[in-house]
């Protein structure tokens, strides 16, 4: 007697050739927010930093301002629960997208290094729901990674942080058809002396905790470094090297560097060309209508 388990039909072509989750990082004020607001389509920028987009036109959700105005309720305003507002926003955006009503073509999260404390805070709440976490000896625990490890092992609290970061990234990814994550850098980056590697930066400059930085890289379909060259043009680098944290699953981006924005000498404005990064949508993938038969 067989136990039927229908296997998925094989694909005849890729479902997408463009990045679903694009992560951008670079120095302060290099033009990350300005450039993503020029993406081709409707853009919603979920601002995780306070007043980060006041100098720009566009559709912004400033979570700090919304909480302070009482948009998430009086309790959230009194407790300044910016983390709860963020996760409630993720849930709402995800539900709308899953129902076929995405609120925008691109959902931008600016900047994700601001949410790191919220991830740690939520991980601590998760730990407190466990049998060990409800123990009296952890009543005064302020950070989940302060849980002592055994021997040379690190704190077991990092497991809760990584799991929470995975859930958070997944929540952002499901919030819209395409997602852009913006991150800052820890310190000033240093240009290479040789033109061949111009724009390379030390990987530990990315402004996230080490293990969380790797997690973001792994969960992003494309990861690029943004900087200005000597002509002040905005560059976007996907070329992986010994010093640069870059990478992509997309064939048209792999190993390349793009002039994303050219400076208009008359106005001083940066004119961006995202058509190099997001190619025209390919025809829908043709899938087999019949699933393969299962073995008895």
Secondary structure, 3 states (H helix, E strand, C coil): CCCCCCCCCCECCCCCCCCCEEEEECCCCCCHHHHHCCCCCCEEEEECCCCCCCCCCCEEEEHHHHHHHCCCCHHHHHHCCHHHHHHHHHHHHHHHHHCCCCCCCEEEEECHHHHHHHHHHHHHHHHHCCCCCCCHHHCCCCCHHHCCCCCCCCCCHHHHHHHHHHHHHHHHHCCCCEEEEEECECCCCCCCCCHHHCCCCCHHHECCCHHHHHHHHHHCCEEEEEEECCCCCEEEECCCCCCCCCEECCCCCCCCEEEEEEECCCCCCEEECHHHCCCCCCCCCCECCCCCCCCC
